[in-house]
Amino acid sequence: MKHLQLFFLSLILFVTISAIRVLGEELRIDADFPGGNIKVLSIDGDTVKLQQDLRDTNGSWFYWSFRIRGAEGRKLTFVFTNPVIGARGPAVSNDNGWTWRWIGELGFSATKFQYQFGQEDKDVYFSQGMNYTEKNLKHLLEKYKNHPYLKVESLCKTKKGRNVELLRLFNNETVPKFKVFLSSRHHCAEMMATYALEGIIETALSETDDGQWFREHVDFFIVPLVDKDGVEDGDQGKNRRPHDHNRDYIQRIYESVQAITEQVPKWLDGKPLFYMDMHCPGFRYGDDPLHLEKGTHEYVYFVGIDPKEFEFGEKSWQGLQRFGTILEKERKGTIPYRALNNLPFGISWNTSANKKTTNLRKCCEWGATLPNVVFASAIEVPFANAEGTVVDTDSAKALGHDLARAIRLYLETLE
């Protein structure tokens, strides 16, 4: 009888412990991976309360990314303290962050989403966007490691000792007619712009007519991850104190900005310069995932510079609109683009007042001061939705292919 009682007591204890584990004791949520960013406020049954980590950010911003383990077979609800979920919900990855998909219309709002975990979902990643970190760049470079026209250099070392990659694409057996400067991640959380940059790189290294033309005529200077520490640490980047990387082109407190401003003038060699910095805009939160209205954060556009502050200002807008006309005509990818969406100086957020101080200057504005510049602007690539069209890793890369084609045609008109 005692043995039977002990058996039942052991069985009850086992069931109780198992139930506790199911209710969250074994649920593990962390940001301990490149690009990770989260604060876990509480886990109460199947509800997890979260908040993005703002660290050294002035005000609020919306980037977050976390990994969850131990949720197999459960349906969990994730609740944020403020609106940080976009028009297509969170991005989710089931392969350690290599591939991503939007959860779509599975049930989410600006502050909350639900997810049904499969029995095999041991490690699941969620993010505000489709993460792109050093490992993604290394994967791209591995694909082209034997390419004769790609040279991978080091722009500089960051404050934390990380390498900031500099990609040089050129044919050293020819004398280039043009120089093309491209950069992304001055704001480290704006990852979709880097996928578009990948598309440009793919075209420039391809065996297509466009790739051949680039190798005969162009010398590329490309910095894919300007704020490398921020990318890897999972920072917001935007509005970083005392100012972010994209406002550093006068004071130059960041190593990568110092290196760009020192090296690019030497690299120019008197050639015509095409200068483009790549960003993502603000964020429309996902209160109504089916209502994908057009807004300033949900279409591709280029940003005009102040014609009064920069001698190249008027020519810059004219060239920008000419480039936009070419891109609009040649576009083959799914992401829409219309030149009329370009944002001239003095409109919306693109004003002197938004600089807050005259001692700040953006990357594209600094580019406009360089000799022989023929184009200087920043492009904004939406995070998730562009006029009702899905923005994801594939469509962003396709936009990059279109941009590469437009760059070639734009430069050809200058020959």
N, C-alpha and C positions, 0 to 999 in steps of 0.2 A: 504493500500500500504506500509506504514512504517513497519507494522508488517511483511509483506512478505519480505521486504528488510532485516529486522533484522534477519529473519529466515535464509535467504541465507547467510548473513554475518556470522551467528553462525555456519552454516554448513561448510562454507569455512574455518573458524577458526578451527573447529573440525578436518577436513580433513588435514589441515596443521600441526596441533599438532600431529596427528596420523602418518603422514608421517615423521615428525622429529623423532619420537620415533622409527619408523621402520628403519630409517637411522642411528641409533646408540645411541640416547640419553638415551635409556633404556638398552642398551647393557652393561652388567657388567662383567668384567673379573678380577679375583683376585687370590691370592695365600694364602688366609686366611683359611688354613686347614692343617692338619698334612702332611708334605711332599711337601707343595706348594712352588713353586719357579718360579717367572716370573717378568719381567719388561715390561709394556705396553707402547710402544713409541708413538703410534698414532692409531686412528680409523678413517678411511676415507671411508665412505660409507660401502661397503662390504669387505673392506680390512683392516686387523689388522696387525700392525707391532709390533714385539716382540723381546725380547732379554732375554737370561737366566741371572739370578742374580749370579754373581761370588763372591760377598762378599769378604771373606778373602782368596780367591784362588790365588795361584801363577800361572800366565799364564792364559790359558783358559781351560775350561772343558765343558761338553755337557749336563749336567742334567737340566731339566726344567719340570714343572708341573703346570697346571692352571685349574681353573674352569670358565665356562662361563654361564651366565644367560641372558635371554631376547632375545635369538636368534631363537625362535621357527619359523619354516617355512622358514628360510633364508638359503642361500648358501653363506658361508663366505670363504675368502681366508686368510690364516695366513702366514705371511712372517717374517722370522727371519733374523737378521743382519749377521749371520755366520752359517756355517753348523752344525746343531744339530739334524737332523732327520735321523733315522737309516734305515736299510735295508728293514724293513717292515712298515715303516711309523710310525706315532705316535700310542701309545696305547690310547684307548678311553673307558670310562666307563659311563654308563647311570644310575648307581645305587649307586651314592655317593662314588665311588671308591672301591666297594666290589668286583666286577668282571670286567675284562678287556679283550679287544680284540684288535688285530692290525687292522688298517684300511685297510691294504693290498694294493691292486693295484688300489685304487680309485683315484689316481692322487696326486703324491707328488714328491718332490726332496729333496736334502740335506738341503734346506733352506725354502721350501714352501709346504703347503698342503691345500687342500680344503675339506670342509665338508658340507653336506646337512643336516640341522637340521629338524627333524620331528616336527609336531605340538605339540607333547607331550614332546619334549626335553626341559624341563624347566631348569634342571641342568645337564650340561655335563662336564666331566673331560677329559682333554688331558694330556698326559705325554710322556716323552722320553722313559720310561719303564713302567712296570706294578707295580705300587706303593705297597710297603709293609711297614707298619708302626706299631706302638704299637697296634692299634685296630685289625690288622690282627693277631698279636701274641696272644692277649687276646681272640680272637675268637678260635684259636687253643687250647689254654689252657682251655677254657670253655668246649670244646669237651671232654677233658680228666680230668676234675676237680675231678672226683671221682676215678681216676685210682690209685691203691695202690702203684705203683712203680714210680710215678712222684711226685717230690717235687719241688715246685716253691719257690725259695729263692731270696734274693736281693744281687746282687754282690756288689753294691755300689750306692751312689747317685752321679749324675753328678754335674758339676759346677752350672747348672741352677736348681738343685734340683729334677731332674727326677730320677726315679728308673731304674736301669739297671738290667734286669731280669737274674737270673741264674737258669737254669733248671738242676736238678739232677735226673737222671734215674737210679735206682738201686733197688735191692732186699735186704733189710737189714737183711733178714734171711739167707743169704748166704755170703760167703767170696769171693769177686770177684777175678778172676785171672788176669783181665786186666783193665786198665784205658783208657778211650777214651775222649779226649778233642776236642771239635768242636766249631768254632766261625764263625760269619759273620758280615758284616757291619763295619769292620775297616775303610772302605771307605763307608760312609753312603748312597750313591746313588746307590750302587751295589745290587739292590733289588732281582734280579733273583737268586742269590746265596742263599738267605734266603728261597725262595720257595723250592730249592733243599734240604736245611737243614730240612725244614718241612717234606720232604719225608723220610729222615733218622729217624726223631723223630717218625713219624707214624709207620714205620717198627719196631722200637725198642719197641713201646708200643702195638704192634698188638698181636693177638692170633696165629700168624703163627709160624712155626718152628723157623724162624729167631728171632722173638720176644721172644720166650721162651728161646732160646739159649742166647740172650743178657741178659735176666734177671737172668740167672743162672751163667753167667761168667763175666759180664762187669758192671763197674760203670762209668756213663757218667757225664761229666762236660761241660755244653753247654751254651754259651753266644750268643744268636741270634742277639742282637742289640748292638754291642760294642760302637759305637758312637751314643748313644741314642739321645743326643741333636741335632746332625746333621740330624738324621733320621726324627725327628719330625719337625725341623725347615726348612727342605728342602734344606740343604746345598749340595754343591758339594762333600765335604769330601776329595776327592783326591787332593793332593798338597795343603792342608790347611796350611796357615802360622802359626807358623814358620815351622812346619812339621805336617803331618797327623798322625792319630792314628796308622797306620801300619808302621810308621817309628819311633815309640816312645819307643822301647823296650830297650833303654839305658837311655835316659833322663827321661822318665816316667813322663811327665807333665800332662797327662790325668788321671782322677780318675779311669776309667775302666781298663786302662793298669796297673796302680798301683795295683789295686785289683787282677787282673789276676796273676801278677808276685809275689804277696804276698801269694795268696791262693792256687794256683796250686801246688807248691812244697810241701806244707803241706798235700794236698789231695792225693798226689801220693802214699804214704805209701809203697814205694819200689816195686811197681808192674810195669810190662811192660806197656809202654805208647804209644798209637796211637794218634798222634797230627795233626789235619787238620784244616787249616784256609780257609774259603770259600770266593771267590771273583768273580767279573765279569771283563773281559778284557777291552781293549780299544773299539773303536767304529768305524765301517765302515759306512760312511754316505750314505744316500739313493739316490744318483744321478740316479742310474739305478736299480729300484726295481726288475726287472726281471733277472738281472745279479748277481745272488747270488754266487759269486766266493768264493772259499776257501781262507781264509786269516788268519793271526795270531789272528784276533779278532773274528773268526767265527768257532772255534771248541773248544771242551772241552780239556783241558790239565792240567797237573800238573807241578809245577815249582821246579826245582832242586836248592839246596843250594850250596854254595861255599865249595868244599871239602878241600881247603887249610885253610879256616878260621875256620871251625868247625870239630872237631874230628870225629863227626858222619857223615861228609859230604859224603864220599865214600859209606858207608853202606846205607846212606839215598837214594842215587840214585839207588843202587841195589834193596833196598826194594821198592822204588817207581815203578820201572819197573816191579817188581814181582807183586805188587798190580795192576798195570795197565794191566798186562796180565790177571789177574783174572777178573777185571772189564770188559775188552773187551770180554772175553769168556761168562760171565754171564749176560751181558746186555740184558734186555728185553724191555726197554722203547724205544721211537722213536728217542731220541737224540743220534747221533752216538758218539762213543768214540774209539780211536785207541791209543795204548800205544806209537806208534812211534811219535805221536804228542806232547808228553811230552817235556818240554823245559829244557835242561840241562844248568847248569851254564856256562856262557861265550858265549851264543848264543843270538842273537836278543837283546832285552832290558835287558835280565837277566845277567848283567855284573857288575863288581865293579864300573865302571865309572858312571853307572846309579844311584848309591847311593849318589853321589855328595859329601858326607862327610863320614868319617869312624865313626862318632859319631851317626849314625843312624842304627837301626836294625829292621827287620821285625818280625812280630808275629811268623811265621813258623821258622825263624832262631833262635829266642829265644827258641822255643820248642825243637830245635835240641840240645840245651845245657843241657837239663834236664836229670837226671839219668834214665837209663833203657828205654830210648826212642827207639822204634822199627819202627817208621814211623814219619816223620816230613816233611810236604809239604803244599803248598797252591794249591787249585784247582781253575781254571778259568771257569766259566759258562757263555756262551755268552748271550747277552741281548735279541736277537731276532732271530738270524739265526745261525744254526750249520750245516755247510756243506750242505746247501739247505733244512734243516729240520727246521720246526717252533719251536722256543723256546717260550713257554708261561707258564702260571702258572701250568697247568696240566702236560705238558711234563717235566718241571723242577722238579716237585714233583716226577714224575716217575724216573727221573735220581737219585733223592735221594734214592728211593727204591733200585735201582741198586747199589748205593754206599754202602748202609747198608749191602746188601748181600755180597758185595766184602770185606767189613771190617770184617764181620764174618769169611769168608773163609780165609782171610789173617791171622787173629789171630789164627784160628784153626791150621794152619801150625806151629805155635809157641808152641803149647801145648806139 
